[in-house]
Amino acid sequence: MKNGQFDANGPMPGRTDVAGGNPYDVAILGAGVGGGMLAAILARHSLRVLLVEADSHPRFTIGESTIPETAGLLRVVGERYSVPEIAHLATFQSVRHHVTSACGVKRGFSFIYHREGEPQRPEESTQFPTLAPPLGPDVHWFRQDIDSYMFAAAVRYGAVARQRLRITKTERRDGRWYLTSDKGKHFEARYLVDAGGIRSQMAEAYGLRENPPRQRTNSRSMFTHMVGILPYDQCVPDPKAFGLHSPLYQGTLHHIFDGGWLWIIPFDNHPDGTNPLCSVGLQLDRRKHPDTDVSPEEEFRAFLKRFPSIAPQFEHARPVREWTRSNTRLQFSSREIQGDGYCLLPHAAGFIDPLFSTGLSITIAFVNHLACALIRAKEGNDFSPQRFAHLEPWMQNNLNHFDRLVSCAYDSWADFRLWNAWFRIWTLGSFFGTAGPITVQFKYLETGDRAQLARMEETPYRGLASSDFAMFLTLFHAAFEQMEAFRAGRITAAQASDRIFMLLAEADFIPPQMHLADTANRRASAFTLLPLARVYFWARFRAPKAVRQTYFEYSLLTVVWMAMRFFFAEVRRSLRTVAATSRDHLLTWNNEWKDKRHSQPPPPMPVAHLAEKPSMARPVRAASAPARESVAAS
C-alpha cells in the first residue's frame, strides 16, 4: 500500500490494481454458481469485477437439483443480460451439449412414503413431473462442473479471478472497500457482494445473524456422494404399481417418513451418463431426531435398519468422500442482508432446507435483481444504499415463504393423507411460479422487446413459488392455518387434510386438468405438449381474468415454434455427429476447431433494456379483498 492505494497483486506504487488504475466496481467473495453468474453478468456489462475464492475449482458442493422455475429463470436471465452460458444451464439437453456429460436427467420429483419397520405401500407415493422438451426436462447438476463452467465464463467476460485466496479483513471508508487477504494482498472496490454461504464474512463482521434463527423449520443434515446405489425401481416388486408418470431413478427421489426425508440424486441415470456418482442426503427433524454424537456413517446405517424398503437400495453402496454433517441446526437467518456498500447473496443470508430444491431459484432470481441494480449504480456513478433497498424485503419475504412451505411438509409427514394434501399446495405454487418466467420468455420471443425480460422484477413474477400471486397466497395462507392447527394439536391430520382438499376444490383458478382436488390422483399432470395445450386452452377461455392475463398472454404458436426449433436442432446435431464419424473413417483433416469461440469475448452490452427503477417488494401475506380485486382488474 502506498498513499492509501491498493493493488490486485499486492502493494505497487502509482496504481490501485490491475483494472487500469481504478478500484474495482464490485468485489465478490465466493465463486460458487451464484458468485460466478453475477460476475459474468457484470463483467459482460463493462463493470470491473474481482472474484475471490478461498478454495479452488473443481470443488464439492451440494445444491444439485434444478426445478422448472429454476430453468425458466436461467433462460430469462441469460437472455436479459446476453450471457448465453447462463441459459445453457437450464435443461438436461443444454447442459449435456454445452457443459458436461457428468450431470443427470430429472424428469420428476418423486416422494415415496415409508413407515418405520414396515414394507412400503406403493399407493403411498406422489410425483410432480418436470417439463418436457423444449422447456425441460430438468437436470441434476454435478456442481463441481457447473460451478467451474460459470467461473470460466466470468473470467472470459473480463472478471479478475483469484483462487485459493481468503479475505481476512474488510474495511469501509470514504465510500470504498479495502480488502486484505491471508497472503498480504490488497484490493479496493466500490461495492462488496458476499457469496460465502453460511460462513459469510460480512454476516460475522457486522453481527447480522439472528440467534436463534427465526425459521419455523428445525432440521439437521448429513450428505455425501456414493457409488453402487441401485435404482429404486429395481428394488421393488413392480415399479409400475406406484402409478406414476416417470421412472423413479430418472428424477430426484425423496424417501419421506415421519420426522425427515432422504434424497437420492443420481448423475448416471441416462444412456450418455459418464458420472457413476449419486448424491445422498438424510435430513432429520430435530424435534423428533435430536442431535447425536455418533458418526454420520453409523447414524445412516442405523436409519437404514429401521426402513426395510429403503435398505436394499444401499446394499452395495459405498461413499466416495467423507460424510458431511451439520452438527447443529441447519437453518440460519440474518436480520439484514444489505447495508452501506454491500449485500449478501441468498445462501449467505439464510438457509431453510434442501427440500423442494428452492435454493438455486432464489439465488438466480436474486442475481437478476442485484445485477440490474449494480449496472444502474455504475451508470449513475451512485452506489448509495437507497439503490439496493428493494433487495432486503424481497429476499426476506421469499425466505419466509419457503420456510412455511418446507416446515409444513415436515409436519405433514406424520400422516400420508396430510402430506398428500400439502403436496398439492406446493405443486400449485410451483406451477404458477414456473408459468411466470415462461410467460416472460414467450412474450419476449413474440415481440422482440427486451423490456419484456425486465418483468421478472414486477408483481407477481418476482415472487418465487407464486409467493407474490394474490390468488395463490389467499389459498396458501388458508391451508397454512390448517397446518398450524394440526401442529398445535387442535385438529387431527385427517381433519387438516380434508379442509385443505376442500380449499383446493373451491379454488376457481386451478387448471382442472391438474386434478389437485382429487385425493386419489397422486401425480400432477404430465407437462408434455398435449396436456399443456389442454391447460393453455382452459386458461385462455375459462380461467379467471387475472390468470389469463398474467400467465397465459402468449400465443400457442410460440410454444409450437419453440418445440419445432428444438426438434430440428437436435436432428441437425445428430446428423453432424454421423457426418463427422463417417469423415473420420476416411480423412484426418477437419475444420471443427473453427466452430469454437477462441476470440475475445463480445463487446459490452447496452443496458437500456434493464428495469428503469426497481419495485419495492411487499410482505408475504394473504391478499386482502381489495388486493384480490386489484389483481383481477389488472
Buried (B, 14 or more C-beta within 10 A) or exposed (E): BEEEBBBBEBEBEEBBBBBEEEBBBBBBBBBBBBBBBBBBBBBBBBBBBBBBBBBEBBBEBBBBBBBBBBBBBBBBBBBBBBBEBBBBBBBBBBBBBEBBBBBBBBBBBBBBBBBEEEEBBBEBBBBBBBBBBBBBBBBBBBBBBBBBBBBBBBBBBBBBBBBEBBBEEBEBEEEBBBBBBEEEBBBBBBBBBBBBBEEBBBBEBBEBBBEEBBBBBBBBBBBBBBBEBBBBBEBBEEBEEBEBBBBBBBBBBBBBBBBBBBBBBBBBBBEEBEBBBBBBBBBBBBEBBEEEEEEBBEBBEEBBEEBBBBBBBBEEBEBEEEBEBBEEBBBBBBEBBBBEBBBBBBBBBBBBBBBBBBBBBBBBBBBBBBBBBBBBBBBEEEBEEEBBEBBBBBBBBBBBBBBBBBBBBBBBBBBBBBBBBBBBBBBBBBBBBBBBBBBBBBBBBBEEEBBBBBBBBBBBBBBBBBBBBBBBBBBBBBBBBBBBBBBEEEBBBEBBBBBBBBBBEEBEBBBBBBBBBEBEBBBBBBBBBEBBBEBBBBBBEEBBEBBBBBBBEBBBEBBEBBBEEBEEEBEEEEEEEEEEEEEEEEEEEEEEEEEEEEEEBEEBBEBEBBBEEBEEBBEBBBBEEEBBEEBBEE
